[in-house]
Amino acid sequence: MKFAYRFSNLLGAVYRQGNLNFSKNGNAIISPVGNRISIFDLKNNTSETLPFSTTKNITCVGISPNGNLAIVVDEDGAALLVSLITRAILHHFHFHKPVHSISFSPDGRKFVVTKDNVALMYYAPGKQREFNAFVLDKSYYGPYDETTCIDWTTDSKCFAVGSKDMSTWVFGAERWANLIYYSLGGHKDLIVGCFFEKDSLDLYTVSQDGTLCVWESDTEPGGLVLSKKQPRAEEQEEEEDEEERMEGQQGEVIRGKAHTQKDRSRRRTFATNRPATAFHKPTHILVTGFASGIFHLHELPEFNLIHSLSISDQRIASVAINSSGDWIGFGCSRMGQLLVWEWQSESYVFKQQGHFNNMAPWPTLQMDSISQLEGTTARYRNFRTFTSPRPAQFSSLAVDVSGELVSAGAQDSFEIFLWSMQTGRLLEVLGGHEGPVSSLCFSPVQSVLASASWDKTVRLWDMLDSWQVKETLPLTADAILAGGQSKFVCIYNVKEQMLMKKFEISCNLSFDAMEEFLDRRKMTEFGSLTLVDDGAGDGEGVNISLPGVRKGDMSSRHFKPEIRVSSLRFSPTGRSWAATSTEGLVVYSLDSSMVFDPYDLDLDVTPDSIRKQLRLKEWTSAIVLAFRLNEKSLKQEVIETVPHDQIGVVCGSLPNIYVEKLLGFIASCLEKSGHLQFFMSWAQTLLMLHGQKLKNRSGAILPTLQALQKAIQRHYDSLSKLCKKGSGGRGGEDDMEEDDEDDVAEERSDASVEEAEMLL
């Protein structure tokens, strides 16, 4: 028996450290969580953790202007170039030192990375077939201390770099005759943010002590002139040799005399210090979040206060603004909080906090849904207590989809207790199992309760009227999940008494007990240096350093959290399992959740060729090509373009291998789309024409059939309620016509439900 479980999602944690980013359309926020990246879709209320991880915790993320690429860098400087379309790693790179910030140019041609006191400019991967990843263009020197932040001009001609030495440097992305570099001083603390005005060289800088400086340039962006003078061969060779010694890469080193034009600056001071900043250029809005959890919105350059609010009692570590300027994202690293605030309506779009300590297992073994409370603080109180006639140790719990029935399985008496949620009264005690009841689950579409027990049986109980066992399913063998104070989770076969599969929950070296082998270079006569606790460094809790201490308080100590798996559970279908670990709730699944997973792809399969087939009215060919490319938006475009009267012809001429793919896509569309009758027609036609072939493979396509049945049943229930509510107050011919339409819709729904149930 083979297990192909793959990482599916990471729950229970929404933010750890690093910078936040919004997607290109502004509807999703991209958050670093430990050594992984999570994307929270704020429009559809869904979340996704990308299926890759770095070696250690992520410190900074850069997103390309088109939203297709991301550069992810961890604490040691190890970088990944990933595609946000395919969710795949495109390139590995190592900067060999911690990276402070990373930013793509607005035209997407280059990106700048800052580390130590140098800014490195690289060519970004282009749209051509050739692939150049992390090719160094130039290295920019100027600051005397570590760099902290980056910003580009709108036209990508220049960029600014802030530093811990309280200076800001403006560099030319090209070799300009009237600008090599320009240094701006005047702050009394390290720079935490630098921002160019839109279509201008005017600059705003914010320092850690809460000071804002406005720098006005006497040169317009169009006034920059390319230099015709090239560096002498000897100077260029010396620069390249020096760069090779310092970086081990090719590139041009930018040095020279600073531009001598005079600057004009204005200074403003905030009420508090240590801000995290973001600037929205189209609306001229500056957002600053502080250590007290307060944030301010100012309109620049007049520095008019628009809004001020306290959103947390923890330090705001990262701030981001979406493309429209309506939503502001805040990350608080100490408590793992992630918030999205709509400042115009003064309401929360998203408000979540991850687990501060290790997750502990819940007493329940089954949860159908997790509701997220947004925009308000919920206070929970006990409104109902369910008790058994005699003391019993409950080992499992389930609530039906209507919320009217509560069931619990006993570990000692092997019984199942059933209560009414409304009254709290015990309705029935179900007996028959010969071992502890380990799991309970209500059917989402039928009045049936399924119970699993250590006696190797699954019993189906009729919840409608008889409370009797409808069917008993024997289990021939057990598969058990095992985990503990280790990064591994193992699946054992009890009958064969052998290890079936070993999963690595995390590869994050920021946790303790992750390395399987000791590093001999760290071994001393006193033991391994990895066991020695580290100093606090630049920790959040240290505001004033002791005399003679450069970084933090050397008397303080912090320890790495140790990786641990505290609980494991299989899903009722066995196709997924979850583990509560130090990183959060980790979910593994047999089902693929890839966004881009092409099938039989070649150079001729392109969006243009697919749309060409649509113009020629070659519907079947267009569907086949769309599923070969396997882009969701393109598949939906093709399906919705097919005329309604051609559905039967297309379904009948579709190759067998694409029938299952199309049925799965129809099931996903039917769940959310408003085109109910259209997609119901597709589902009914596919089931009628290919029902026998699908039935022969019902075991392999069980998740697809279950999703289809669930979507159809949900719409059926909604239509039934609408018909019952609308039948009382209307009359006349219009009512008869509407009732006929409702009857037709119900008949289509009934037929599709019956077909799906037959396959199941």
C-alpha positions in Angstrom: 0.0 0.0 0.0 1.4 3.4 -1.0 0.9 6.7 0.7 1.2 9.8 -1.4 0.1 12.3 1.3 1.4 15.8 0.5 1.5 19.0 2.5 -1.8 20.8 2.1 -2.1 23.7 4.5 -0.8 25.3 7.7 -3.4 26.5 10.1 -3.3 28.1 13.6 -0.6 30.6 12.6 -1.1 33.7 10.4 2.1 35.7 10.9 5.5 35.3 12.6 8.0 37.9 11.3 9.1 39.6 8.1 7.3 42.0 5.8 3.7 41.8 4.5 2.6 42.2 0.9 -0.7 42.5 -0.9 -1.4 40.7 -4.2 -1.5 42.7 -7.4 -5.3 43.0 -7.4 -5.2 44.0 -3.7 -7.7 41.3 -2.6 -5.2 38.9 -0.9 -2.5 39.5 1.7 0.8 37.5 1.6 2.1 36.7 5.0 5.3 34.9 6.1 4.6 32.3 8.7 7.8 30.7 10.1 9.5 29.2 7.1 6.4 29.1 4.9 4.2 31.6 3.0 0.5 31.9 3.6 -1.9 33.7 1.3 -5.2 34.9 2.7 -7.9 35.7 0.1 -9.9 38.5 1.7 -12.6 38.5 -0.9 -13.4 34.8 -0.9 -12.5 34.2 2.8 -10.0 31.4 2.0 -6.4 30.8 3.0 -3.6 28.8 1.4 -0.1 27.9 2.5 2.3 27.6 -0.5 3.8 24.1 -0.8 7.4 25.0 -0.2 9.5 26.0 2.7 12.9 27.7 3.5 15.6 26.3 5.7 14.9 28.8 8.5 12.3 31.5 9.3 11.6 33.9 6.6 12.7 37.5 7.1 11.8 39.3 3.9 9.7 38.7 0.8 9.7 40.7 -2.5 6.8 40.5 -5.0 7.2 41.3 -8.7 5.0 44.2 -10.0 2.9 41.7 -12.1 2.3 39.5 -9.1 3.7 36.4 -10.8 7.1 36.0 -9.0 8.2 36.2 -5.4 11.7 36.2 -3.8 11.7 34.7 -0.3 14.7 35.0 1.9 15.3 33.4 5.3 17.4 34.4 8.3 20.7 33.1 6.9 20.3 34.7 3.5 19.1 31.6 1.6 16.7 32.7 -1.1 14.0 31.0 -3.2 12.7 32.4 -6.5 9.1 31.0 -6.7 6.2 31.3 -9.1 3.0 32.5 -7.5 1.1 31.0 -10.5 2.4 27.5 -10.4 3.4 27.5 -6.7 6.8 26.0 -7.8 10.4 26.9 -6.9 12.2 28.2 -9.9 15.6 28.9 -8.5 17.7 28.6 -5.3 20.3 31.2 -4.3 22.3 32.1 -1.2 23.4 35.6 -0.3 25.6 34.2 2.5 24.6 36.9 4.9 21.2 38.1 6.3 19.2 40.2 3.9 17.4 43.3 5.3 15.1 44.2 2.4 14.3 43.3 -1.2 12.3 45.3 -3.8 11.5 44.9 -7.5 11.7 47.9 -9.8 8.2 49.2 -11.0 9.0 48.1 -14.6 9.8 44.6 -13.3 13.2 44.5 -15.0 15.4 44.6 -11.9 15.3 44.1 -8.2 17.5 45.4 -5.4 18.6 43.4 -2.3 20.3 45.1 0.7 22.6 43.3 3.1 25.3 44.7 5.4 26.1 48.2 4.0 25.7 47.4 0.4 22.8 47.4 -2.1 22.9 44.7 -4.8 21.0 45.2 -8.0 20.1 42.1 -10.0 18.4 41.5 -13.4 14.9 40.1 -12.8 13.8 37.0 -14.8 12.2 38.2 -18.0 9.4 37.1 -20.2 11.7 35.6 -22.9 12.5 31.9 -23.1 16.0 32.5 -21.7 16.1 32.4 -18.0 18.5 34.6 -16.0 18.0 34.3 -12.3 20.0 36.4 -9.8 22.4 37.9 -12.4 24.2 40.8 -10.6 24.1 44.1 -12.5 25.7 46.6 -10.0 26.7 46.9 -6.4 26.1 50.2 -4.6 28.3 51.3 -1.7 27.7 54.4 0.5 26.3 53.7 3.9 28.7 53.0 6.7 26.3 50.8 8.7 23.7 48.2 7.8 21.0 49.1 5.2 17.3 48.9 6.3 14.9 49.8 3.6 14.5 50.4 -0.2 12.2 52.4 -2.5 12.1 53.0 -6.3 11.1 56.0 -8.3 8.0 55.5 -10.4 10.0 55.3 -13.7 12.5 52.9 -12.2 15.4 55.3 -12.9 16.6 55.7 -9.3 16.2 54.0 -5.9 16.8 55.1 -2.4 18.3 53.1 0.5 18.0 53.8 4.2 20.7 52.9 6.7 21.3 52.4 10.4 23.9 55.2 10.2 20.9 57.7 10.0 21.6 58.5 6.4 19.6 57.9 3.2 21.3 57.3 -0.2 19.8 57.9 -3.6 21.4 55.9 -6.4 20.8 55.9 -10.1 19.7 52.5 -11.6 21.6 53.6 -14.8 24.9 55.6 -15.1 23.4 59.1 -15.1 25.7 62.0 -15.9 24.1 64.3 -13.3 23.5 61.6 -10.6 25.9 59.0 -9.4 24.7 58.9 -5.8 23.3 61.4 -3.4 23.5 61.3 0.5 20.8 62.8 2.7 21.5 63.3 6.4 19.6 65.0 9.2 18.0 62.2 11.2 19.1 61.4 14.7 18.2 57.7 14.6 18.2 54.8 12.1 16.0 55.0 9.0 13.0 52.7 9.0 11.4 53.9 5.8 12.1 55.9 2.6 9.6 56.7 -0.1 9.6 58.6 -3.4 6.7 60.7 -4.4 4.8 59.5 -7.5 6.5 60.7 -10.8 9.0 62.7 -8.7 12.4 62.7 -7.1 11.0 64.2 -3.9 11.6 61.9 -1.0 10.2 61.2 2.4 12.3 59.5 5.1 11.1 58.2 8.5 13.5 57.3 11.3 13.1 55.1 14.4 12.7 58.0 16.8 9.5 59.0 15.0 10.8 61.8 12.8 9.6 62.4 9.2 11.8 64.4 6.8 10.5 65.8 3.5 13.3 66.2 0.8 12.5 68.3 -2.3 14.6 67.8 -5.4 15.4 70.6 -7.9 15.6 68.0 -10.7 12.7 66.3 -12.4 13.0 62.6 -13.3 13.1 63.6 -17.0 16.1 65.8 -16.2 18.4 62.8 -15.7 20.9 62.5 -18.5 22.7 59.2 -19.4 26.4 59.4 -19.1 28.4 59.0 -22.3 31.6 58.5 -20.4 32.5 55.0 -19.7 34.9 54.0 -16.9 38.5 53.4 -17.9 39.5 49.8 -18.5 41.9 49.8 -15.5 39.4 51.3 -13.1 36.7 48.9 -14.3 39.0 45.9 -13.9 39.9 47.0 -10.4 36.3 47.4 -9.5 35.4 44.0 -10.9 38.3 42.4 -9.0 37.2 44.1 -5.8 33.6 43.0 -6.3 34.7 39.4 -7.0 36.6 39.4 -3.8 33.7 40.8 -1.8 30.7 39.1 -3.5 32.1 36.3 -5.6 30.0 37.5 -8.5 30.3 39.7 -11.6 28.9 43.2 -11.5 29.6 46.9 -11.6 30.5 48.8 -8.4 29.0 52.3 -8.1 31.3 54.9 -6.5 32.2 58.5 -7.1 31.5 62.0 -6.0 28.2 62.8 -4.7 25.8 65.0 -6.6 26.2 68.6 -5.3 22.8 70.0 -5.8 21.2 71.6 -2.8 18.3 69.9 -1.0 15.4 71.5 0.9 14.0 69.5 3.8 11.2 69.8 6.3 11.0 67.9 9.5 7.9 66.5 11.3 7.9 64.4 14.5 5.5 61.7 15.6 4.2 61.2 19.1 5.8 57.8 19.6 8.8 56.0 18.3 9.9 52.7 16.6 7.4 52.9 13.7 6.8 50.4 10.9 5.9 52.4 7.8 4.2 52.2 4.3 3.4 54.8 1.7 0.7 54.7 -0.9 1.9 57.0 -3.7 -1.3 57.6 -5.7 -3.2 58.9 -2.6 -0.1 60.3 -0.8 -1.0 58.5 2.4 1.6 57.5 4.9 0.8 54.8 7.4 3.0 54.4 10.5 2.5 51.7 13.1 4.2 51.9 16.5 5.4 49.8 19.4 2.3 50.7 21.4 0.0 49.1 18.8 -1.2 52.5 17.6 -1.1 53.5 13.9 -1.5 56.9 12.2 -2.6 57.9 8.7 -1.1 61.1 7.4 -1.6 62.9 4.1 1.7 64.1 2.7 3.4 66.4 2.1 1.1 68.6 4.3 1.3 66.0 7.1 -2.4 66.2 7.8 -3.6 63.6 10.3 -6.4 61.5 8.7 -6.9 58.7 11.1 -5.5 57.3 14.3 -6.4 54.0 16.1 -5.1 51.5 18.5 -5.4 48.0 17.0 -3.2 46.0 19.4 -1.3 46.1 22.6 1.8 44.7 20.8 4.4 46.3 18.6 3.4 46.6 14.9 6.3 44.9 13.1 5.1 45.3 9.5 2.7 47.5 7.5 1.5 47.1 3.9 -1.1 48.9 1.8 -3.0 47.3 -1.1 -3.1 48.7 -4.6 -6.3 50.7 -4.2 -5.2 52.2 -0.9 -8.4 51.1 0.9 -6.9 48.2 3.0 -4.0 48.4 5.3 -2.3 45.2 6.6 -0.6 45.1 10.0 1.6 42.3 11.4 2.5 42.0 15.1 5.2 39.4 15.5 5.2 38.9 19.3 1.7 37.5 19.4 1.4 36.4 15.8 -1.4 38.8 14.9 -2.4 39.7 11.4 -5.0 42.4 10.8 -6.4 44.1 7.7 -8.1 47.5 8.3 -10.4 49.4 5.9 -9.6 52.9 7.0 -12.4 54.7 5.1 -15.2 52.6 6.7 -13.2 52.2 9.9 -13.8 48.4 10.0 -11.8 45.2 10.1 -11.6 43.2 6.9 -9.5 40.5 8.6 -8.4 40.0 12.2 -6.7 36.9 13.3 -4.2 35.8 15.9 -2.2 32.6 15.8 -1.3 30.4 18.7 1.2 32.0 20.9 2.4 28.7 22.5 2.4 25.1 21.2 -1.0 23.8 20.0 -2.8 21.3 22.2 -5.2 18.7 20.9 -9.0 19.4 21.2 -11.2 16.8 22.8 -13.1 16.6 19.5 -11.9 14.3 16.7 -14.1 15.8 14.0 -14.8 19.4 12.9 -16.7 20.1 9.7 -15.9 23.8 9.6 -13.9 26.5 11.4 -15.6 29.8 11.6 -13.5 33.0 11.7 -14.8 35.9 13.7 -14.0 39.2 12.0 -14.4 42.8 13.1 -15.5 42.1 16.6 -14.3 40.6 19.8 -16.3 37.5 20.9 -16.9 36.7 24.5 -17.8 33.0 25.0 -20.0 31.8 27.9 -21.4 28.4 28.8 -25.1 28.3 27.7 -25.7 24.5 27.7 -24.2 21.5 29.6 -24.8 18.0 28.3 -24.6 15.2 30.9 -24.9 11.4 30.8 -27.2 9.4 33.2 -24.1 7.8 34.7 -20.4 9.1 34.8 -18.7 8.4 31.4 -15.4 9.3 29.9 -16.2 10.9 26.5 -13.6 10.2 23.8 -15.3 11.6 20.6 -17.8 14.3 19.7 -19.8 15.4 16.7 -22.5 17.9 15.8 -24.9 17.5 12.9 -25.0 20.1 10.1 -28.2 21.6 11.3 -26.8 22.2 14.8 -29.8 20.4 16.4 -28.1 17.2 17.5 -25.0 16.6 19.7 -23.4 13.2 20.0 -20.5 11.9 22.2 -18.9 8.5 22.3 -17.8 6.9 25.5 -14.4 5.2 26.1 -15.4 3.0 29.1 -19.0 2.0 28.4 -18.7 1.8 24.6 -22.0 3.7 24.2 -23.0 6.8 22.2 -25.0 9.5 23.8 -27.3 11.8 21.8 -28.6 15.2 23.1 -30.8 18.0 21.7 -28.9 21.2 21.3 -32.0 23.4 21.9 -33.1 21.8 25.2 -30.0 20.0 26.4 -32.1 16.9 27.0 -30.7 13.4 26.5 -32.5 11.9 23.5 -31.0 8.4 23.2 -28.2 6.1 24.3 -26.9 4.0 21.4 -25.3 0.7 22.3 -23.7 -2.1 20.3 -20.0 -1.3 20.0 -17.6 -3.7 21.8 -14.8 -1.2 22.2 -14.2 2.5 22.9 -15.9 4.8 20.4 -13.0 6.6 18.7 -14.7 8.8 16.2 -18.2 10.1 15.3 -19.4 11.9 12.2 -22.8 13.1 10.9 -23.6 12.8 7.2 -23.9 16.2 5.6 -26.7 15.1 3.3 -28.6 12.3 5.1 -29.9 11.7 8.6 -27.1 9.2 9.4 -24.5 9.1 12.2 -21.3 7.1 11.5 -19.3 5.8 14.5 -15.9 4.1 14.5 -14.7 1.9 17.3 -11.7 0.0 18.5 -13.7 -3.2 17.8 -12.7 -2.6 14.1 -16.2 -1.7 12.9 -18.0 1.3 11.6 -21.7 1.5 12.4 -24.2 3.6 10.5 -27.1 4.8 12.8 -30.5 6.0 11.5 -31.1 9.4 13.0 -34.5 9.9 11.4 -36.9 7.9 13.7 -35.7 4.5 14.6 -32.2 5.2 16.2 -31.2 1.7 15.0 -28.1 0.4 13.2 -28.6 0.6 9.4 -25.3 -1.1 8.5 -22.1 -2.4 10.1 -18.9 -2.1 8.1 -16.0 -4.3 9.2 -12.5 -3.0 9.1 -9.9 -5.6 8.1 -6.8 -3.7 9.2 -5.8 -0.5 11.1 -3.4 2.3 10.1 -2.1 4.3 12.9 -0.5 7.7 13.0 2.3 8.3 15.5 4.2 11.4 16.4 5.9 13.0 19.4 8.9 15.1 20.3 10.3 14.8 16.8 10.0 16.4 13.4 8.7 13.1 12.0 5.2 11.6 11.8 5.0 7.9 11.0 2.2 5.7 9.6 2.2 2.2 10.9 0.2 -0.8 9.8 -1.0 -2.5 12.9 -1.8 -5.9 11.3 1.6 -6.2 9.6 3.4 -4.4 12.5 5.5 -2.4 10.1 6.4 1.2 9.3 4.5 2.3 6.1 5.6 5.9 5.6 7.6 8.6 7.4 6.7 12.3 7.0 8.9 15.3 7.9 6.5 17.8 9.5 9.1 20.7 9.2 12.6 21.4 7.9 12.8 24.7 9.8 16.2 24.9 11.4 15.0 27.8 13.5 13.5 25.2 15.8 15.5 23.1 18.2 16.0 19.3 17.7 15.9 19.6 13.9 19.4 18.5 13.0 19.8 14.8 12.8 23.6 15.0 12.8 25.9 17.1 15.0 28.2 19.6 13.3 31.7 18.6 14.2 32.8 22.2 13.7 30.6 23.3 16.6 31.9 20.5 18.9 34.2 21.6 21.8 35.5 20.0 24.9 32.5 21.4 26.8 30.0 19.9 24.3 28.1 21.2 21.3 27.9 25.0 20.8 24.3 24.5 19.4 23.2 23.7 23.0 24.4 27.1 24.3 21.6 29.6 24.6 21.9 32.8 22.5 21.7 36.4 23.7 18.6 38.4 23.1 20.2 40.5 20.4 17.8 43.1 19.0 14.8 41.6 20.7 11.6 43.6 21.0 11.7 43.6 24.8 14.9 45.6 25.0 14.5 49.4 24.5 17.7 50.7 26.2 21.0 49.0 26.0 23.3 48.6 28.9 26.5 50.6 28.9 29.1 49.1 26.5 26.5 46.8 24.9 26.1 47.3 21.1 23.1 45.1 20.4 20.4 44.4 23.0 21.0 43.2 26.6 23.7 40.5 26.8 22.3 39.4 30.1 19.0 38.4 28.5 18.6 34.9 27.0 16.1 33.3 24.6 15.8 29.7 23.5 14.7 28.1 20.3 11.3 26.4 20.5 11.6 22.7 20.3 9.8 20.9 17.5 7.0 18.7 18.8 3.9 16.9 17.5 1.2 16.9 20.2 -1.8 15.3 18.4 -2.6 13.5 15.2 -6.0 12.7 13.6 -7.1 11.1 10.3 -10.1 12.7 8.5 -13.3 10.6 8.3 -12.5 9.6 4.7 -8.8 8.8 5.4 -7.7 11.0 2.5 -6.3 13.6 4.9 -4.7 13.8 8.3 -3.8 16.7 10.5 -1.1 17.2 13.2 -0.9 19.9 15.9 2.7 20.8 16.0 5.0 23.6 17.1 4.5 25.3 13.8 0.7 25.1 14.0 -1.9 22.8 12.6 -0.4 21.0 9.6 -2.7 19.3 7.2 -1.6 16.6 4.7 -3.8 15.3 1.9 -3.9 12.8 -0.9 -5.8 15.3 -3.0 -3.8 17.7 -5.1 -4.4 21.4 -4.6 -2.0 22.7 -7.3 -3.1 25.9 -9.0 -1.2 25.1 -12.2 -0.8 21.5 -13.0 -0.8 21.1 -16.8 -1.5 17.8 -18.5 0.2 16.7 -21.7 1.4 20.3 -22.4 3.2 21.3 -25.5 4.2 24.5 -27.3 0.9 24.7 -29.2 -1.3 24.8 -26.1 -1.6 28.5 -25.4 -4.4 30.8 -24.3 -4.4 32.3 -27.8 -4.8 28.9 -29.5 -7.7 28.1 -27.1 -9.5 31.3 -27.8 -9.0 30.7 -31.5 -10.8 27.4 -31.2 -13.7 29.2 -29.5 -13.9 31.7 -32.4 -14.1 28.7 -34.8 -16.8 27.1 -32.6 -14.7 24.0 -32.0 -16.1 23.6 -28.5 -14.7 20.1 -27.7 -11.2 21.0 -29.0 -11.2 24.2 -26.9 -12.2 22.3 -23.8 -9.5 19.7 -24.3 -6.8 22.4 -24.8 -8.0 24.3 -21.8 -7.8 21.3 -19.5 -4.3 20.5 -20.9 -3.2 24.0 -19.9 -5.2 23.7 -16.7 -5.6 27.3 -15.8 -8.9 27.8 -13.8 -9.9 31.1 -15.2 -9.3 29.9 -18.8 -11.3 26.7 -18.2 -14.2 28.6 -16.8 -14.1 31.0 -19.8 -14.3 28.1 -22.2 -17.1 26.3 -20.4 -19.2 29.4 -20.1 -18.7 30.2 -23.8 -20.2 26.9 -24.9 -23.9 27.4 -26.0 -26.5 25.6 -23.9 -27.8 23.6 -26.8 -24.3 22.2 -27.5 -23.7 20.7 -24.1 -24.9 17.3 -25.0 -22.9 17.2 -28.2 -19.7 18.3 -26.4 -20.1 15.8 -23.5 -20.8 13.0 -26.0 -17.6 13.7 -28.1 -15.3 14.3 -25.1 -12.4 11.8 -24.6 -12.9 9.6 -21.6 -9.8 11.0 -19.8 -11.2 14.5 -19.8 -14.7 13.5 -18.5 -13.5 13.1 -14.9 -11.5 16.3 -15.2 -14.5 18.2 -16.5 -16.9 16.7 -13.8 -14.5 17.8 -11.1 -14.3 21.3 -12.5 -18.1 21.4 -12.8 -18.4 20.4 -9.1 -16.1 23.2 -8.0 -18.0 25.8 -10.1 -21.4 24.6 -9.0 -20.4 25.2 -5.4 -19.9 29.0 -5.9 -21.3 30.0 -9.2 -24.6 31.7 -9.7 -25.2 30.0 -13.1 -27.1 27.1 -11.4 -29.1 25.8 -14.3 -26.2 26.0 -16.7 -23.8 24.0 -14.6 -26.5 21.6 -13.5 -27.1 20.8 -17.2 -23.4 20.0 -17.6 -23.4 17.7 -14.5 -26.6 15.9 -15.6 -25.4 15.4 -19.2 -22.0 14.0 -18.1 -23.6 11.6 -15.6 -26.2 10.4 -18.1 -23.8 9.8 -20.9 -20.8 8.5 -18.9 -22.4 7.1 -15.8 -21.4 3.5 -16.3 -17.8 4.3 -17.0 -17.7 6.7 -14.0 -19.3 4.0 -11.8 -16.5 1.6 -12.6 -14.0 4.2 -11.3 -16.2 5.4 -8.4 -13.5 4.6 -5.9 -10.9 6.7 -7.6 -13.1 9.7 -8.2 -15.0 9.5 -4.8 -13.9 13.0 -3.7 -15.2 14.5 -7.0 -18.6 12.7 -6.6 -18.9 13.8 -3.0 -18.2 17.4 -3.9 -20.7 17.3 -6.6 -23.4 15.7 -4.4 -22.7 18.2 -1.6 -23.0 21.2 -4.0 -26.2 19.9 -5.6 -27.8 19.1 -2.2 -27.0 22.5 -0.9 -28.7 24.2 -3.9 -31.6 21.8 -3.6 -32.2 22.7 0.0 -31.9 26.5 -0.8 -34.4 26.2 -3.6 -36.8 24.2 -1.5 -36.8 26.9 1.2 -37.3 29.6 -1.4 -40.3 27.7 -3.0 -41.9 27.2 0.4 -41.5 30.9 1.4 -42.7 32.2 -1.9 -45.7 30.0 -2.4 -47.8 31.7 0.3 -48.1 35.4 -0.8 -48.4 35.3 -4.6 -51.1 34.5 -7.1 -52.0 34.6 -10.7 -50.3 33.5 -13.9 -47.0 34.8 -12.9 -47.0 32.6 -9.9 -47.8 29.6 -12.0 -45.0 30.3 -14.4 -42.5 30.8 -11.5 -43.7 27.6 -9.8 -43.2 25.8 -13.1 -39.6 27.1 -13.3 -39.1 26.1 -9.7 -40.4 22.6 -10.4 -38.1 22.3 -13.4 -35.1 23.3 -11.3 -36.1 20.9 -8.6 -36.5 18.1 -11.1 -33.0 18.8 -12.5 -31.6 18.9 -9.0 -33.4 15.6 -8.1 -32.1 13.9 -11.2 -28.5 15.0 -10.6 -28.7 14.0 -6.9 -30.0 10.6 -7.9 -27.2 10.1 -10.4 -24.5 11.2 -7.9 -26.0 8.9 -5.2 -26.0 6.0 -7.6 -22.3 6.4 -8.3 -21.6 6.8 -4.6 
